[in-house]
Amino acid sequence: MAFNVRSGGKAEGVQVVSTVKSGDVVRVGSLIGIAEFDAKQSPAAEGGDGNYYTTLALEGVAHAPVSGAVTVGQALYTTTSHTAGNAGVVATLTTTSAAGARPVGIAVRAKGSGTGEVFFKLVPSVLGATA
């Protein structure tokens, strides 16, 4: 039997910049998720490549800071750009669907005005499938 699809897909290890912290929204090309761990270097002295890696949660309910009021069911986006093939970057959330914005999730709790944490359901996106 051929191995065509693996079960799971809830998280994936990816290369990121060294500044990624656990809980950050991270963008790697069109892939967007939540860092489960701080970026950790794969030391060349130990057979690694010297780059930094984390595991991204790709499913579930997460929370991250956003500015402005949010209503339940409202879409959340990131306008942080990223070139596929480069290490993943920390992304910021917004409630605005501006040019180049990528969907990140859908709010599951309301949040008042100002900057604060919003809880949202992560949603996969292949909009345009460009970075």
Buried (B, 14 or more C-beta within 10 A) or exposed (E): EEEEEEEEEEBBEBBBBEEBEEBBBBBBBBBBBBBEBBBBEEEEEEEEEEBBBBBBBBBEBBBBEBBBBBEEEBBBBBBBEBEEEEBBBBBBBBBEEEEEBBBBBBBBEEBEEEEBEBBBBBBEBEEEEEB
